[in-house]
C-alpha cells in the first residue's frame, strides 16, 4: 500500500507516441498516427525496487525529486545520538525541564 501511495503522490506524465505504417506495392500507402497516453512517473513496482540509498523527496508545490539519502553516521553530532553511542533521549525529562517554572529547582 505504501509504494502505491507514493506512486500516486508523484503523479503522472503524458507521453506522445507516433506510429507510422507504410505499405509498398502497386499502390503504396502510408499512415501516420499521433497518440498520447498517460503513465505514472514512477510505478509502484519501480518505487519498491529503489535502492536503499535513494529517496523520493515530495515537497508541496514542487516536482518530485529522486536523490541520494544522507548518511546520518557522517553527521557531526552522530556520536551524541543513542545509535551513535550517546545516551538515549528522555523526552519526559526534556518536557519537565522545559516547563519548569523559574526558581522551582526543576
Biopython code that builds the backbone (N, CA, C, O; Angstrom):
import numpy as np
from Bio.PDB.StructureBuilder import StructureBuilder

atoms = [
    (1, "UNK", "N", (0.821, -1.194, 0.000)),
    (1, "UNK", "CA", (0.000, 0.000, 0.000)),
    (1, "UNK", "C", (0.867, 1.261, 0.000)),
    (1, "UNK", "O", (0.517, 2.253, -0.640)),
    (2, "UNK", "N", (1.993, 1.229, 0.713)),
    (2, "UNK", "CA", (2.843, 2.418, 0.812)),
    (2, "UNK", "C", (3.437, 2.779, -0.543)),
    (2, "UNK", "O", (3.414, 3.947, -0.931)),
    (3, "UNK", "N", (3.962, 1.808, -1.264)),
    (3, "UNK", "CA", (4.574, 2.110, -2.560)),
    (3, "UNK", "C", (3.531, 2.613, -3.549)),
    (3, "UNK", "O", (3.831, 3.462, -4.389)),
    (4, "UNK", "N", (2.313, 2.098, -3.459)),
    (4, "UNK", "CA", (1.232, 2.573, -4.325)),
    (4, "UNK", "C", (0.886, 4.020, -3.987)),
    (4, "UNK", "O", (0.662, 4.835, -4.882)),
    (5, "UNK", "N", (0.842, 4.335, -2.703)),
    (5, "UNK", "CA", (0.548, 5.694, -2.254)),
    (5, "UNK", "C", (1.633, 6.665, -2.730)),
    (5, "UNK", "O", (1.325, 7.771, -3.173)),
    (6, "UNK", "N", (2.883, 6.258, -2.639)),
    (6, "UNK", "CA", (3.995, 7.105, -3.098)),
    (6, "UNK", "C", (3.900, 7.322, -4.606)),
    (6, "UNK", "O", (4.078, 8.440, -5.090)),
    (7, "UNK", "N", (3.619, 6.255, -5.342)),
    (7, "UNK", "CA", (3.485, 6.348, -6.790)),
    (7, "UNK", "C", (2.383, 7.324, -7.174)),
    (7, "UNK", "O", (2.551, 8.117, -8.101)),
    (8, "UNK", "N", (1.263, 7.272, -6.473)),
    (8, "UNK", "CA", (0.155, 8.187, -6.757)),
    (8, "UNK", "C", (0.522, 9.627, -6.388)),
    (8, "UNK", "O", (0.126, 10.561, -7.085)),
    (9, "UNK", "N", (1.267, 9.811, -5.310)),
    (9, "UNK", "CA", (1.665, 11.157, -4.883)),
    (9, "UNK", "C", (2.624, 11.794, -5.884)),
    (9, "UNK", "O", (2.616, 13.012, -6.062)),
    (10, "UNK", "N", (3.438, 10.987, -6.528)),
    (10, "UNK", "CA", (4.405, 11.502, -7.506)),
    (10, "UNK", "C", (3.688, 12.048, -8.730)),
    (10, "UNK", "O", (4.080, 13.079, -9.277)),
    (11, "UNK", "N", (2.643, 11.361, -9.159)),
    (11, "UNK", "CA", (1.844, 11.855, -10.276)),
    (11, "UNK", "C", (2.085, 11.104, -11.571)),
    (11, "UNK", "O", (2.710, 10.044, -11.603)),
    (12, "UNK", "N", (1.572, 11.690, -12.626)),
    (12, "UNK", "CA", (1.613, 11.060, -13.946)),
    (12, "UNK", "C", (2.274, 11.991, -14.946)),
    (12, "UNK", "O", (2.494, 13.173, -14.679)),
    (13, "UNK", "N", (2.583, 11.427, -16.105)),
    (13, "UNK", "CA", (3.115, 12.203, -17.207)),
    (13, "UNK", "C", (2.365, 11.813, -18.471)),
    (13, "UNK", "O", (1.809, 10.718, -18.556)),
    (14, "UNK", "N", (2.350, 12.697, -19.440)),
    (14, "UNK", "CA", (1.736, 12.403, -20.727)),
    (14, "UNK", "C", (2.847, 12.066, -21.703)),
    (14, "UNK", "O", (3.824, 12.802, -21.837)),
    (15, "UNK", "N", (2.683, 10.960, -22.370)),
    (15, "UNK", "CA", (3.677, 10.513, -23.343)),
    (15, "UNK", "C", (3.044, 10.541, -24.722)),
    (15, "UNK", "O", (1.989, 9.947, -24.941)),
    (16, "UNK", "N", (3.686, 11.227, -25.646)),
    (16, "UNK", "CA", (3.203, 11.282, -27.022)),
    (16, "UNK", "C", (3.877, 10.182, -27.828)),
    (16, "UNK", "O", (5.086, 9.973, -27.730)),
    (17, "UNK", "N", (3.080, 9.486, -28.621)),
    (17, "UNK", "CA", (3.624, 8.436, -29.478)),
    (17, "UNK", "C", (3.200, 8.691, -30.923)),
    (17, "UNK", "O", (2.113, 9.204, -31.187)),
    (18, "UNK", "N", (4.059, 8.330, -31.828)),
    (18, "UNK", "CA", (3.768, 8.435, -33.252)),
    (18, "UNK", "C", (3.978, 7.054, -33.853)),
    (18, "UNK", "O", (5.021, 6.430, -33.655)),
    (19, "UNK", "N", (2.978, 6.583, -34.589)),
    (19, "UNK", "CA", (3.134, 5.318, -35.307)),
    (19, "UNK", "C", (3.051, 5.606, -36.802)),
    (19, "UNK", "O", (2.236, 6.408, -37.259)),
    (20, "UNK", "N", (3.887, 4.951, -37.520)),
    (20, "UNK", "CA", (3.983, 5.162, -38.963)),
    (20, "UNK", "C", (3.843, 3.804, -39.630)),
    (20, "UNK", "O", (4.632, 2.890, -39.389)),
    (21, "UNK", "N", (2.826, 3.689, -40.471)),
    (21, "UNK", "CA", (2.598, 2.446, -41.218)),
    (21, "UNK", "C", (2.757, 2.737, -42.701)),
    (21, "UNK", "O", (2.226, 3.713, -43.230)),
    (22, "UNK", "N", (3.497, 1.868, -43.346)),
    (22, "UNK", "CA", (3.741, 2.063, -44.771)),
    (22, "UNK", "C", (3.560, 0.730, -45.473)),
    (22, "UNK", "O", (4.092, -0.294, -45.044)),
    (23, "UNK", "N", (2.811, 0.760, -46.544)),
    (23, "UNK", "CA", (2.675, -0.454, -47.347)),
    (23, "UNK", "C", (3.221, -0.161, -48.743)),
    (23, "UNK", "O", (2.962, 0.892, -49.326)),
    (24, "UNK", "N", (3.968, -1.103, -49.248)),
    (24, "UNK", "CA", (4.577, -0.921, -50.562)),
    (24, "UNK", "C", (3.950, -1.900, -51.533)),
    (24, "UNK", "O", (3.499, -2.979, -51.149)),
    (25, "UNK", "N", (3.930, -1.530, -52.722)),
    (25, "UNK", "CA", (3.365, -2.388, -53.752)),
    (25, "UNK", "C", (2.891, -1.534, -54.903)),
    (25, "UNK", "O", (3.393, -0.431, -55.123)),
    (26, "UNK", "N", (1.908, -2.055, -55.648)),
    (26, "UNK", "CA", (1.401, -1.338, -56.814)),
    (26, "UNK", "C", (0.825, 0.021, -56.409)),
    (26, "UNK", "O", (1.031, 1.017, -57.103)),
    (27, "UNK", "N", (0.104, 0.062, -55.287)),
    (27, "UNK", "CA", (-0.405, 1.364, -54.812)),
    (27, "UNK", "C", (0.072, 1.555, -53.375)),
    (27, "UNK", "O", (-0.602, 1.159, -52.423)),
    (28, "UNK", "N", (1.243, 2.167, -53.237)),
    (28, "UNK", "CA", (1.859, 2.365, -51.926)),
    (28, "UNK", "C", (1.050, 3.372, -51.117)),
    (28, "UNK", "O", (0.591, 4.388, -51.640)),
    (29, "UNK", "N", (0.887, 3.074, -49.848)),
    (29, "UNK", "CA", (0.188, 3.989, -48.952)),
    (29, "UNK", "C", (0.971, 4.102, -47.646)),
    (29, "UNK", "O", (1.765, 3.228, -47.295)),
    (30, "UNK", "N", (0.729, 5.183, -46.952)),
    (30, "UNK", "CA", (1.336, 5.332, -45.635)),
    (30, "UNK", "C", (0.345, 6.069, -44.734)),
    (30, "UNK", "O", (-0.435, 6.908, -45.184)),
    (31, "UNK", "N", (0.404, 5.730, -43.463)),
    (31, "UNK", "CA", (-0.426, 6.415, -42.474)),
    (31, "UNK", "C", (0.442, 6.769, -41.284)),
    (31, "UNK", "O", (1.367, 6.045, -40.916)),
    (32, "UNK", "N", (0.120, 7.883, -40.708)),
    (32, "UNK", "CA", (0.843, 8.327, -39.525)),
    (32, "UNK", "C", (-0.198, 8.661, -38.458)),
    (32, "UNK", "O", (-1.122, 9.437, -38.703)),
    (33, "UNK", "N", (-0.043, 8.067, -37.272)),
    (33, "UNK", "CA", (-0.976, 8.296, -36.177)),
    (33, "UNK", "C", (-0.251, 8.911, -34.997)),
    (33, "UNK", "O", (0.828, 8.465, -34.608)),
    (34, "UNK", "N", (-0.864, 9.946, -34.432)),
    (34, "UNK", "CA", (-0.355, 10.564, -33.213)),
    (34, "UNK", "C", (-1.274, 10.143, -32.075)),
    (34, "UNK", "O", (-2.498, 10.155, -32.210)),
    (35, "UNK", "N", (-0.673, 9.773, -30.962)),
    (35, "UNK", "CA", (-1.452, 9.327, -29.817)),
    (35, "UNK", "C", (-0.772, 9.804, -28.539)),
    (35, "UNK", "O", (0.454, 9.908, -28.488)),
    (36, "UNK", "N", (-1.549, 10.087, -27.528)),
    (36, "UNK", "CA", (-0.981, 10.414, -26.225)),
    (36, "UNK", "C", (-1.545, 9.447, -25.199)),
    (36, "UNK", "O", (-2.726, 9.100, -25.221)),
    (37, "UNK", "N", (-0.684, 9.030, -24.315)),
    (37, "UNK", "CA", (-1.097, 8.136, -23.231)),
    (37, "UNK", "C", (-0.584, 8.713, -21.913)),
    (37, "UNK", "O", (0.420, 9.425, -21.880)),
    (38, "UNK", "N", (-1.281, 8.398, -20.846)),
    (38, "UNK", "CA", (-0.884, 8.847, -19.520)),
    (38, "UNK", "C", (-0.206, 7.695, -18.804)),
    (38, "UNK", "O", (-0.698, 6.566, -18.832)),
    (39, "UNK", "N", (0.915, 7.972, -18.166)),
    (39, "UNK", "CA", (1.681, 6.950, -17.463)),
    (39, "UNK", "C", (2.125, 7.500, -16.117)),
    (39, "UNK", "O", (2.422, 8.687, -15.987)),
    (40, "UNK", "N", (2.167, 6.621, -15.108)),
    (40, "UNK", "CA", (2.714, 7.018, -13.810)),
    (40, "UNK", "C", (4.173, 7.402, -14.006)),
    (40, "UNK", "O", (4.906, 6.719, -14.722)),
    (41, "UNK", "N", (4.598, 8.493, -13.372)),
    (41, "UNK", "CA", (6.009, 8.872, -13.452)),
    (41, "UNK", "C", (6.882, 7.753, -12.906)),
    (41, "UNK", "O", (7.943, 7.452, -13.452)),
    (42, "UNK", "N", (6.422, 7.145, -11.827)),
    (42, "UNK", "CA", (7.130, 6.021, -11.227)),
    (42, "UNK", "C", (6.066, 5.043, -10.742)),
    (42, "UNK", "O", (5.304, 5.358, -9.828)),
    (43, "UNK", "N", (6.009, 3.877, -11.337)),
    (43, "UNK", "CA", (5.005, 2.892, -10.949)),
    (43, "UNK", "C", (5.359, 2.297, -9.589)),
    (43, "UNK", "O", (6.514, 2.325, -9.165)),
    (44, "UNK", "N", (4.343, 1.759, -8.913)),
    (44, "UNK", "CA", (4.537, 1.191, -7.577)),
    (44, "UNK", "C", (5.655, 0.142, -7.579)),
    (44, "UNK", "O", (6.448, 0.086, -6.639)),
    (45, "UNK", "N", (5.723, -0.676, -8.610)),
    (45, "UNK", "CA", (6.770, -1.704, -8.675)),
    (45, "UNK", "C", (8.158, -1.072, -8.788)),
    (45, "UNK", "O", (9.136, -1.624, -8.284)),
    (46, "UNK", "N", (8.243, 0.083, -9.449)),
    (46, "UNK", "CA", (9.530, 0.778, -9.567)),
    (46, "UNK", "C", (9.922, 1.432, -8.242)),
    (46, "UNK", "O", (11.100, 1.466, -7.886)),
    (47, "UNK", "N", (8.929, 1.952, -7.513)),
    (47, "UNK", "CA", (9.199, 2.528, -6.198)),
    (47, "UNK", "C", (9.757, 1.453, -5.276)),
    (47, "UNK", "O", (10.705, 1.700, -4.531)),
    (48, "UNK", "N", (9.169, 0.259, -5.326)),
    (48, "UNK", "CA", (9.598, -0.849, -4.467)),
    (48, "UNK", "C", (11.026, -1.293, -4.787)),
    (48, "UNK", "O", (11.710, -1.840, -3.922)),
    (49, "UNK", "N", (11.470, -1.068, -5.994)),
    (49, "UNK", "CA", (12.807, -1.518, -6.413)),
    (49, "UNK", "C", (13.892, -0.463, -6.241)),
    (49, "UNK", "O", (15.047, -0.697, -6.599)),
    (50, "UNK", "N", (13.528, 0.707, -5.691)),
    (50, "UNK", "CA", (14.547, 1.738, -5.484)),
    (50, "UNK", "C", (15.637, 1.228, -4.554)),
    (50, "UNK", "O", (15.334, 0.555, -3.568)),
    (51, "UNK", "N", (16.891, 1.532, -4.841)),
    (51, "UNK", "CA", (17.974, 1.138, -3.929)),
    (51, "UNK", "C", (17.781, 1.779, -2.561)),
    (51, "UNK", "O", (17.194, 2.857, -2.465)),
    (52, "UNK", "N", (18.259, 1.140, -1.510)),
    (52, "UNK", "CA", (18.077, 1.623, -0.139)),
    (52, "UNK", "C", (18.776, 2.960, 0.111)),
    (52, "UNK", "O", (18.441, 3.662, 1.065)),
    (53, "UNK", "N", (19.742, 3.317, -0.737)),
    (53, "UNK", "CA", (20.457, 4.578, -0.527)),
    (53, "UNK", "C", (19.851, 5.735, -1.326)),
    (53, "UNK", "O", (20.442, 6.812, -1.397)),
    (54, "UNK", "N", (18.689, 5.521, -1.919)),
    (54, "UNK", "CA", (17.998, 6.547, -2.691)),
    (54, "UNK", "C", (16.674, 6.900, -2.011)),
    (54, "UNK", "O", (16.092, 6.072, -1.309)),
    (55, "UNK", "N", (16.203, 8.131, -2.221)),
    (55, "UNK", "CA", (14.948, 8.580, -1.618)),
    (55, "UNK", "C", (14.143, 9.376, -2.646)),
    (55, "UNK", "O", (14.699, 9.965, -3.573)),
    (56, "UNK", "N", (12.835, 9.379, -2.461)),
    (56, "UNK", "CA", (11.957, 10.223, -3.246)),
    (56, "UNK", "C", (11.535, 11.366, -2.326)),
    (56, "UNK", "O", (10.978, 11.140, -1.252)),
    (57, "UNK", "N", (11.805, 12.582, -2.756)),
    (57, "UNK", "CA", (11.505, 13.759, -1.945)),
    (57, "UNK", "C", (10.260, 14.430, -2.531)),
    (57, "UNK", "O", (10.236, 14.812, -3.701)),
    (58, "UNK", "N", (9.227, 14.566, -1.694)),
    (58, "UNK", "CA", (7.989, 15.218, -2.108)),
    (58, "UNK", "C", (7.824, 16.491, -1.291)),
    (58, "UNK", "O", (7.677, 16.440, -0.070)),
    (59, "UNK", "N", (7.850, 17.631, -1.968)),
    (59, "UNK", "CA", (7.696, 18.933, -1.335)),
    (59, "UNK", "C", (6.502, 19.613, -1.993)),
    (59, "UNK", "O", (6.418, 19.675, -3.219)),
    (60, "UNK", "N", (5.582, 20.122, -1.182)),
    (60, "UNK", "CA", (4.385, 20.775, -1.714)),
    (60, "UNK", "C", (4.771, 21.891, -2.678)),
    (60, "UNK", "O", (5.621, 22.727, -2.374)),
    (61, "UNK", "N", (4.132, 21.888, -3.840)),
    (61, "UNK", "CA", (4.361, 22.933, -4.825)),
    (61, "UNK", "C", (5.576, 22.727, -5.707)),
    (61, "UNK", "O", (5.868, 23.567, -6.558)),
    (62, "UNK", "N", (6.297, 21.615, -5.518)),
    (62, "UNK", "CA", (7.495, 21.358, -6.325)),
    (62, "UNK", "C", (7.376, 19.979, -6.977)),
    (62, "UNK", "O", (6.638, 19.116, -6.503)),
    (63, "UNK", "N", (8.109, 19.793, -8.059)),
    (63, "UNK", "CA", (8.129, 18.489, -8.708)),
    (63, "UNK", "C", (8.830, 17.484, -7.801)),
    (63, "UNK", "O", (9.718, 17.855, -7.035)),
    (64, "UNK", "N", (8.434, 16.206, -7.883)),
    (64, "UNK", "CA", (9.112, 15.178, -7.076)),
    (64, "UNK", "C", (10.581, 15.074, -7.478)),
    (64, "UNK", "O", (10.953, 15.373, -8.613)),
    (65, "UNK", "N", (11.391, 14.651, -6.541)),
    (65, "UNK", "CA", (12.830, 14.572, -6.752)),
    (65, "UNK", "C", (13.347, 13.248, -6.224)),
    (65, "UNK", "O", (13.000, 12.837, -5.116)),
    (66, "UNK", "N", (14.167, 12.587, -7.005)),
    (66, "UNK", "CA", (14.826, 11.365, -6.549)),
    (66, "UNK", "C", (16.274, 11.732, -6.262)),
    (66, "UNK", "O", (16.965, 12.282, -7.119)),
    (67, "UNK", "N", (16.734, 11.421, -5.042)),
    (67, "UNK", "CA", (18.057, 11.863, -4.628)),
    (67, "UNK", "C", (18.699, 10.807, -3.737)),
    (67, "UNK", "O", (18.046, 9.856, -3.309)),
    (68, "UNK", "N", (19.984, 10.989, -3.467)),
    (68, "UNK", "CA", (20.702, 10.089, -2.558)),
    (68, "UNK", "C", (20.343, 10.441, -1.124)),
    (68, "UNK", "O", (20.189, 11.616, -0.791)),
    (69, "UNK", "N", (20.210, 9.429, -0.274)),
    (69, "UNK", "CA", (19.940, 9.667, 1.142)),
    (69, "UNK", "C", (21.223, 10.149, 1.816)),
    (69, "UNK", "O", (22.330, 9.790, 1.414)),
    (70, "UNK", "N", (21.048, 10.962, 2.842)),
    (70, "UNK", "CA", (22.176, 11.454, 3.626)),
    (70, "UNK", "C", (22.617, 10.352, 4.586)),
    (70, "UNK", "O", (21.781, 9.732, 5.244)),
    (71, "UNK", "N", (23.902, 10.110, 4.667)),
    (71, "UNK", "CA", (24.436, 9.113, 5.592)),
    (71, "UNK", "C", (24.520, 9.745, 6.980)),
    (71, "UNK", "O", (25.432, 10.525, 7.257)),
    (72, "UNK", "N", (23.562, 9.405, 7.857)),
    (72, "UNK", "CA", (23.491, 10.043, 9.173)),
    (72, "UNK", "C", (24.734, 9.779, 10.017)),
    (72, "UNK", "O", (25.042, 10.561, 10.917)),
    (73, "UNK", "N", (25.440, 8.709, 9.749)),
    (73, "UNK", "CA", (26.650, 8.415, 10.518)),
    (73, "UNK", "C", (27.769, 9.412, 10.220)),
    (73, "UNK", "O", (28.751, 9.466, 10.961)),
    (74, "UNK", "N", (27.644, 10.188, 9.167)),
    (74, "UNK", "CA", (28.638, 11.207, 8.835)),
    (74, "UNK", "C", (28.276, 12.568, 9.419)),
    (74, "UNK", "O", (29.041, 13.523, 9.283)),
    (75, "UNK", "N", (27.119, 12.664, 10.068)),
    (75, "UNK", "CA", (26.704, 13.939, 10.669)),
    (75, "UNK", "C", (27.625, 14.252, 11.845)),
    (75, "UNK", "O", (27.992, 13.345, 12.592)),
    (76, "UNK", "N", (28.011, 15.532, 12.027)),
    (76, "UNK", "CA", (28.943, 15.879, 13.101)),
    (76, "UNK", "C", (28.430, 15.545, 14.508)),
    (76, "UNK", "O", (29.237, 15.391, 15.424)),
    (77, "UNK", "N", (27.128, 15.430, 14.699)),
    (77, "UNK", "CA", (26.571, 15.130, 16.024)),
    (77, "UNK", "C", (26.101, 13.676, 16.158)),
    (77, "UNK", "O", (25.371, 13.343, 17.092)),
    (78, "UNK", "N", (26.516, 12.821, 15.236)),
    (78, "UNK", "CA", (26.083, 11.419, 15.246)),
    (78, "UNK", "C", (26.405, 10.736, 16.580)),
    (78, "UNK", "O", (25.569, 10.002, 17.109)),
    (79, "UNK", "N", (27.589, 10.965, 17.126)),
    (79, "UNK", "CA", (28.009, 10.287, 18.349)),
    (79, "UNK", "C", (27.183, 10.709, 19.570)),
    (79, "UNK", "O", (27.204, 10.041, 20.604)),
    (80, "UNK", "N", (26.462, 11.818, 19.438)),
    (80, "UNK", "CA", (25.622, 12.278, 20.540)),
    (80, "UNK", "C", (24.258, 11.585, 20.564)),
    (80, "UNK", "O", (23.508, 11.729, 21.530)),
    (81, "UNK", "N", (23.940, 10.850, 19.533)),
    (81, "UNK", "CA", (22.654, 10.154, 19.466)),
    (81, "UNK", "C", (22.789, 8.756, 20.049)),
    (81, "UNK", "O", (23.894, 8.223, 20.155)),
    (82, "UNK", "N", (21.663, 8.165, 20.427)),
    (82, "UNK", "CA", (21.689, 6.824, 21.008)),
    (82, "UNK", "C", (22.290, 5.798, 20.035)),
    (82, "UNK", "O", (23.123, 4.996, 20.459)),
    (83, "UNK", "N", (21.904, 5.789, 18.752)),
    (83, "UNK", "CA", (22.515, 4.808, 17.856)),
    (83, "UNK", "C", (24.010, 5.041, 17.653)),
    (83, "UNK", "O", (24.750, 4.102, 17.360)),
    (84, "UNK", "N", (24.461, 6.299, 17.808)),
    (84, "UNK", "CA", (25.872, 6.628, 17.604)),
    (84, "UNK", "C", (26.719, 6.462, 18.851)),
    (84, "UNK", "O", (27.918, 6.739, 18.821)),
    (85, "UNK", "N", (26.121, 6.017, 19.945)),
    (85, "UNK", "CA", (26.879, 5.788, 21.173)),
    (85, "UNK", "C", (26.492, 6.698, 22.313)),
    (85, "UNK", "O", (26.923, 6.481, 23.446)),
    (86, "UNK", "N", (25.685, 7.717, 22.045)),
    (86, "UNK", "CA", (25.253, 8.646, 23.093)),
    (86, "UNK", "C", (24.116, 8.061, 23.916)),
    (86, "UNK", "O", (23.607, 6.978, 23.626)),
    (87, "UNK", "N", (23.729, 8.802, 24.950)),
    (87, "UNK", "CA", (22.624, 8.369, 25.797)),
    (87, "UNK", "C", (21.308, 8.506, 25.046)),
    (87, "UNK", "O", (21.139, 9.441, 24.264)),
    (88, "UNK", "N", (20.372, 7.586, 25.273)),
    (88, "UNK", "CA", (19.053, 7.719, 24.653)),
    (88, "UNK", "C", (18.373, 8.996, 25.128)),
    (88, "UNK", "O", (18.539, 9.395, 26.280)),
    (89, "UNK", "N", (17.631, 9.623, 24.273)),
    (89, "UNK", "CA", (16.947, 10.871, 24.601)),
    (89, "UNK", "C", (15.732, 10.571, 25.466)),
    (89, "UNK", "O", (14.901, 9.733, 25.112)),
    (90, "UNK", "N", (15.631, 11.252, 26.592)),
    (90, "UNK", "CA", (14.498, 11.092, 27.505)),
    (90, "UNK", "C", (13.553, 12.268, 27.291)),
    (90, "UNK", "O", (13.774, 13.356, 27.823)),
    (91, "UNK", "N", (12.519, 12.047, 26.526)),
    (91, "UNK", "CA", (11.598, 13.119, 26.176)),
    (91, "UNK", "C", (10.847, 13.631, 27.400)),
    (91, "UNK", "O", (10.560, 14.824, 27.496)),
    (92, "UNK", "N", (10.530, 12.746, 28.328)),
    (92, "UNK", "CA", (9.841, 13.147, 29.551)),
    (92, "UNK", "C", (10.662, 14.143, 30.351)),
    (92, "UNK", "O", (10.130, 15.155, 30.807)),
    (93, "UNK", "N", (11.955, 13.873, 30.531)),
    (93, "UNK", "CA", (12.831, 14.798, 31.255)),
    (93, "UNK", "C", (12.939, 16.122, 30.530)),
    (93, "UNK", "O", (12.948, 17.184, 31.154)),
    (94, "UNK", "N", (13.020, 16.059, 29.221)),
    (94, "UNK", "CA", (13.100, 17.276, 28.416)),
    (94, "UNK", "C", (11.872, 18.156, 28.657)),
    (94, "UNK", "O", (11.995, 19.366, 28.849)),
    (95, "UNK", "N", (10.686, 17.538, 28.645)),
    (95, "UNK", "CA", (9.463, 18.308, 28.861)),
    (95, "UNK", "C", (9.405, 18.901, 30.270)),
    (95, "UNK", "O", (8.999, 20.048, 30.453)),
    (96, "UNK", "N", (9.812, 18.109, 31.255)),
    (96, "UNK", "CA", (9.796, 18.610, 32.629)),
    (96, "UNK", "C", (10.730, 19.807, 32.794)),
    (96, "UNK", "O", (10.375, 20.792, 33.441)),
    (97, "UNK", "N", (11.921, 19.720, 32.209)),
    (97, "UNK", "CA", (12.877, 20.818, 32.294)),
    (97, "UNK", "C", (12.388, 22.055, 31.534)),
    (97, "UNK", "O", (12.578, 23.188, 31.976)),
    (98, "UNK", "N", (11.775, 21.822, 30.422)),
    (98, "UNK", "CA", (11.306, 22.924, 29.575)),
    (98, "UNK", "C", (10.145, 23.683, 30.216)),
    (98, "UNK", "O", (10.027, 24.899, 30.060)),
    (99, "UNK", "N", (9.289, 22.958, 30.938)),
    (99, "UNK", "CA", (8.108, 23.582, 31.528)),
    (99, "UNK", "C", (8.268, 23.916, 32.996)),
    (99, "UNK", "O", (7.313, 24.351, 33.639)),
    (100, "UNK", "N", (9.456, 23.720, 33.533)),
    (100, "UNK", "CA", (9.687, 24.045, 34.945)),
    (100, "UNK", "C", (9.639, 25.568, 35.126)),
    (100, "UNK", "O", (10.190, 26.329, 34.330)),
    (101, "UNK", "N", (8.978, 25.971, 36.172)),
    (101, "UNK", "CA", (8.884, 27.402, 36.453)),
    (101, "UNK", "C", (10.225, 27.912, 36.959)),
    (101, "UNK", "O", (10.941, 27.186, 37.649)),
    (102, "UNK", "N", (10.573, 29.145, 36.626)),
    (102, "UNK", "CA", (11.854, 29.703, 37.102)),
    (102, "UNK", "C", (11.895, 29.694, 38.633)),
    (102, "UNK", "O", (10.942, 30.110, 39.292)),
    (103, "UNK", "N", (12.990, 29.222, 39.177)),
    (103, "UNK", "CA", (13.196, 29.243, 40.618)),
    (103, "UNK", "C", (12.588, 28.075, 41.377)),
    (103, "UNK", "O", (12.695, 28.029, 42.602)),
    (104, "UNK", "N", (11.934, 27.099, 40.668)),
    (104, "UNK", "CA", (11.374, 25.979, 41.404)),
    (104, "UNK", "C", (12.338, 24.800, 41.493)),
    (104, "UNK", "O", (12.002, 23.760, 42.060)),
    (105, "UNK", "N", (13.543, 24.964, 40.929)),
    (105, "UNK", "CA", (14.581, 23.943, 41.072)),
    (105, "UNK", "C", (14.414, 22.765, 40.148)),
    (105, "UNK", "O", (15.161, 21.795, 40.277)),
    (106, "UNK", "N", (13.477, 22.792, 39.222)),
    (106, "UNK", "CA", (13.236, 21.612, 38.429)),
    (106, "UNK", "C", (13.399, 21.805, 37.027)),
    (106, "UNK", "O", (13.219, 20.867, 36.250)),
]
sb = StructureBuilder()
sb.init_structure("model")
sb.init_model(0)
sb.init_chain("A")
sb.init_seg("    ")
for serial, (resi, resn, name, xyz) in enumerate(atoms, 1):
    if name == "N":
        sb.init_residue(resn, " ", resi, " ")
    sb.init_atom(name, np.array(xyz, "f"), 0.0, 1.0, " ", f" {name:<3s}", serial, name[0])
structure = sb.get_structure()
